[in-house]
Amino acid sequence: MEAWSPNVYSQDFLQERSFLMWVKSVLDASGCSMLAPLQTGAARFSSYLLSRARKVLGSHLFSPCGVPEFCSISTRKLAAHGFGASMAAMVSFPPQRYHYFLVLDFEATCDKPQIHPQEIIEFPILKLNGRTMEIESTFHMYVQPVVHPQLTPFCTELTGIIQAMVDGQPSLQQVLERVDEWMAKEGLLDPNVKSIFVTCGDWDLKVMLPGQCQYLGLPVADYFKQWINLKKAYSFAMGCWPKNGLLDMNKGLSLQHIGRPHSGIDDCKNIANIMKTLAYRGFIFKQTSKPF
């Protein structure tokens, strides 16, 4: 598959599709009432696009309609008035290099000053379809820490994970065995299926997992040895580095943050949402980690 090029789509095309994605998200989230979202979100789009859409949708663009089928009617109207290519691209974006993306975000024992060794206490994975960018399956387990079995108040405040959530849970070795079983069940170990992990940074799979496995004398499966750092992917796509991680990426893409910051499973949902948005804009994800 050819490498991604930032010039695959014209800027006008990307702006138009971004605008349509915004219209759709407002329609979906607001029960077809466009008034408040328009006041806060429309400024970033050109007056030409807004004028075209206003002519197509009429006064409905600015007022509550109260008609359940308005969203689909609006979509059809936009498609019929020159927005067709962008409408199609919203559901038919360029093919990705992978069949599946495995979104992962660990939470680990922590304190100030930092404790050593840190131990994984939350192990979530979302299986994201590379064609639709939708979540197809979830793996989510809490892990019993053994070196520092008692969670610190700082750790609980940061992650939302309380002692009762890790007490009596499987060890990391047992969780890794269950991950492998889940991978097999989902068809991810098939050599004809291309999948790759995605993390928000390199820490999870470059530092945390191999470090804890080395401490415990556990092997690291090969599928954990290559990944996509979402921060790098975002910077390639948007031209700026997300200094504050998920918060900056959500803000840069005008996305609402999902759930609680530093909840592993919620962070995975945010990563998946950011990936979906970038894919809809034409970005093709590729491995960012260097071979071990």
Secondary structure, 3 states (H helix, E strand, C coil): CCCCCCCCCCHHHHHHHHHHHHHHHHHHHHCCCCHHHHHHHHHHCCHHHHHHHHHHHHHHHHCCCCCCCHHHHHHHHHHHCCCHHHHHHHHCCCCCCCCEEEEECCEECCCCCCCCCCCEEEEEEEEEECCCCCEEEEEEEECCCCCCCCCCHHHHHHHCCCHHHHCCCCCHHHHHHHHHHHHHHCCCCCCCCCEEEEECCCHHHHHHHHHHHHHHCCCCCHHHCCEEEHHHHHHHHHCCCCCCCHHHHHHHCCCCCCCCCCCHHHHHHHHHHHHHHHHHCCCCCCCCCCCC
